[in-house]
Amino acid sequence: KKKKTKSKGGKADEKEPDPWDVQLKKVQKAFRHHYAAAEVDDSYAAAVNAWFKEKLNAEEQVAPTKLIIKHALVPPICRALFSALEMRYDKLKTVSFWNAPVGDEGVMALTSSLRFIKTVNKIELLDCGVGVGGCEALGAELAKIRAMHIRVLRMDHNPIGSRGLIALSAGLVRNERIHTLSLAFCDIGAGSGETVAAIVANPKSALTTLNLEGNALGDLGVAQLGAALPINKTLTALDVSNNQFGQDVLAVEQLADGVARNTALNVLNIDGNLIGDAGAKVFHDKLRLFENKSLRTLKFSPFMQKENFAQLFELVSANKPKKGKKKGKGKKKGKKGKKK
């Protein structure tokens, strides 16, 4: 909390915050205190201490806005780090763990402190061994008003599965601020179609980008997603590439119908799925039927005749804005004088 001091007029003034380097040194000191109190050896904190050292001793003194950790952290170190960050450091915007197996306990440590780190708007937990427990903790926190400062959530390459997605969705369907969600290669199966549809159909959702690449939604899951797309008014980019669908033309038709009736979607990636000639024709006919003008990029595997590929590509490409001459250039017209 900011300390208040009384000015000469007797009015309370808020004390100016410390410079960023002073704030960061306080966080570093608190981090060391917390893990020492937990009797954790310095070697386990090496990655985090290296980050502090790098930022505080950099030649170009710029306040770091991203905390990026690429090494494994034991649970006590995670708890020490996030407890320390609860202290005032008002420059942090992004928390990223890349290929750092912090597991469910690491995510629990993050969520327990998230309410105090209100400047963070982007969380990346990529290949961190997060499972159902971590999703339950994160889902519970994202459902609360105090977590509405989060805008981007990326959890690619974690084995969360269908149960983890259900737990995570408990927060996502209540969250009105997250605009980017990436759950690529997360073992999400065909039984998760209804859950994905609920996230997409949420009327209060701010979601503009959804990445589900490399899962196994299958024909059933994709059909359920397609049914939710006409309801959504915010999604502009959807990636369901490599999701093991396409053999059931009726499922493709349901997806194509949803895409065609959606008025916001600009980019759709269905590459790596068995969309053949029949599927291509379904997409072409649906887009023409509903006179879709929003879809501008469609990525898919060309497992079809060249003619069908060309027709579909041409139809979607026609929606792209044409490059015209910039306004305002050229000779300025002078004012016409009065005839004598």
N, C-alpha and C positions, 0 to 999 in steps of 0.2 A: 504494500500500500504506500501511496505517496504521502510524505510527511507534510503537514500544513504549518505554515508560519504566519504570524500576524504582521501585516504591513503597518505603516505609520497611521493610516486611517482606521486601523482596527479590524480591517477585513482580512480573512484568512487566504493566503496564497499557497498554491501547491509548489512544493520543492521540485526543482528541475531534476530529471533523472540523471544518473551517473553516465559518463561517456561509455561507449560500447565495450572498450577494452577493460575498463574497471568492472563492468557488469560480468564480462566473461571470466575474468580472474576470480571473481567471487563464486561463480558457478564451478570453476575448476577446483577451487579450495573446498567447496561443499561436497563435490564428487569424491575427492580423496578422503574426506572425513567420513562419508557414508560407507565406502567400501572398507576402510580401515576398521570402522566400528563393527562391520560384519566379519572381520578377521579374514579378509580375502587378500591373497598375495598380489603384489604389484604387477606381476607378470600377466595376470588375467585382465588387467586394466590397460595394458600396453597400447592397444589400438585406439582407445578413447583418449588416453594421455597424449598420444602422438598427434591426434587431431587438435587438441588444445594448443599444443606446442607449435604446430604448423601455423595456426591462425594468429596466435599472439606474437610470433616471431617473424612473420612474413615481412619482406622488404616493403611491399606496398600495403600499407595499413588500411584495410577495408573491412568493415564489419561483416563477418560471415553470416549468410542467411540460410545456408544449407548444412545440415549435419549428415554426413555420409559415412557409414561404417561398412566395411567390406570384410570383416573378420568375425569369427564366432565370439559370442559373449555369453558368459555363464549368467544365470538368473540374478545372483546378487549384484553383478556389475550393471545389468540392465536397471535394476531397482535403484541403485546408487546414482546412475546417470539421470534418470528421469526425475528422481527426487530432487537432485541438484538443479535441474532445469526449471523446477517450480519457482526458483528464485527469479528475480526480475532480469531477464535478458530479452529485450523487446525487438530484436532484429531477426530472430529465427523464424523462417517461413516454411522450411522443408525438413522433414525427418526421413532419411532413407537408409534402409538396411539392404544391401545387395549381396546375395550369396553369403549371408551371415546367419547361420542356424540358431536363431534366438528362441525358436519354438513358441509354444503357447504361453509359457511363463514370461517370456520377453514381451509379448503383446499385452499380457495382463498388466505388466509394469508400466507400459506405455499408456494404456487406457486409464489406469488409476491416477495418472498425473496429467492427462490431457486437458482436464478442466482448468488447470492452472496455467497451461502454456497456450494462451489464447491467440498468440500471433501465428501459430503454425496452421497453414491451410492445405498442406500437401503431405501425404503419408505414402511411403513406398516400402513394401515388405516383399522383396523379390527373392524367391528361392530361400525362404527362411525356416522351412519346416513347420509352418503354421498349420494347425489342424482345427478340429471342432471346438476345442476349448478356447483357442485364441479368437475364433469367429464369434463365439458366444459373448466374450468380454467386449469385443469391438462392436458387435451389433447392439448390445445393451447400452453402450456409451453413445453411439451415433444416434440413437433414438431420442436422446435428451437435448433440450434446447441449448444447454451449455456447450454442446459439441457442434453447433451450427457454423463454427468458423472453419470447419474442414470442407474443402472444395474438391480435392483430388484424392482418390484412393486407388492404389495399384497393388495387387497381391498376386501377380503372376508366378507360376511354377511353385505353388504350394498345394499339398494334397488335402484340400479342404473337403472335397467330395460334395455330395448332395446334402448331407447333414450340415456341413459347414455353411453351405450357401443358405440353407433355411435359417440358421442362426444369425447369419450376417444380414439377411433380408429383414429380420425383425427391426433392425435399425434403419435400413435403407428405405423402407416403405414409409417411415415417419420423418426421414430427413428431407429438408426442403432446400438444401444448399449444395450438395455434392453434384458437380456437373460432369466429372470424368470418373468412370469406374472401369478398371481393367482386371479381369479374372481369367487371363489366358493360361492354358495348360494347368488347370486346377482340378482335374478328375471329376468334372461335373457331368453327370450322366443324363440319360433320357428321362429319368424320373424327376428331373429338376425343371422341366418345361413350365409347369404351373408356377413355380417360384420365380423364374425369370420373367414370366408374363406379368406377375403381380408387381414386380419392380418397375417394369416398363409402363404398365397401365396406371401407376400411381398418379392421380390427378395433381398432386402437389409437388411432383418430382421436378427437379431442375436439370435432370440428366441430359447432356448433349452428346456424350461419347460413351459407348458401351463396347468393350472388347471381350469377346468370349472365344477367341481363337484357340484351337487345339483341344477342345473338350469333346464330349460325345453326346450331344443333345439328340442326335439321331432324327429320324423323320417325325416321331411323335413330339419331341421337344421343340423342334423348329416350327411345327404346325401350331403348337400352343403359343409360341412367341409371335408368330404371324397374326394370330387372332387378336393379340393385344396392341399391335402396331397402329391400327387406325385410331385408337383412343389417345395415344401419345401425341403431344403437341410440341415437344422440345427436342427430341432426339435428332441429331443431324448426321451422326456417323455410327454405323453398326458393323461389327466384324464377327461373323460366325463361320469363318473359314476353317477348314479341316475339322468338321463336326459330324462326319459320318452320316450324311443324309443325301437324298437325291434320287434314290431308287424308287421311292413311292411318289408318283407324280401328284397324287392328291395332297401330300404334305407340301410339296413344292408349290402347288397351286395356292395353298393357304398362306404360305409365306409371301408369294408374289402378290396375292390379293391385299395383304396387309401393307406391303411396301407401296403398292400402287395407290392405295387410299390414304396413305400418310402424306401430309402436306409439308413436313419439315425435313424429312430425311434427304440428305445430299449425297452421302457416300455409303455404299453397301459392298461388303467383301464376303463373297460366298465361294472363294477360291478353295481348291482342294476337296471339293465335294463332287459327287457323281451327277452333275447337272448335264444331262445329255440333250439331244435334239428335242425331245418331248418337253423337258423342263424349260429349255430356251424359248420354245414356242409359247408356253404358258406365261412366262415373264413378259414376252413381247406383247401378247394379246391383252394381258391385264393392264400393263402400262398404257397401252393405246385406249383401252376401254374407259379408263378413268381419267384419261388425258393428263397423266402425271407430268408436272413441270418442275418438280423439286429435285428428283434424282438426277445427279450430274455425273456420278462416277459409279460404275458397276464392275467389280473385279470378280472374275470367275474362270474356272478351267475350261479351255476350249475343247471339251469332249463332245464335239458336235460338228456337223457339216459347216464348211466355210460360209455358205450362204446364210444359214441361221445365225451364225456368230456375227456376221457383218450387219444383218438387219437389226439385231438387238443392240449392237454397239452404236450404230447410226442413230437409233431411236433415243438412246440415253444421251449421246453426245450433243444432240440437238437442243438439249436443255441448258447447255453451258452458255453463259453470256458471251455474245459476240464482241470481239475486240473492235471497237469503233474509234473514231478520231476523238481526241480529247477536246473537251469544250474549252472555250476561252482563248484558243490559239488562233493566229491569223491576224490579218490587218484589222485594226479598229476602225470602225466607221465613224467619220466625223459628223458633227451636227450640221444639218442642212441650214443654210442661211436663208434669210427672207429675201424674196424676190423684190427687186426695186421697181 
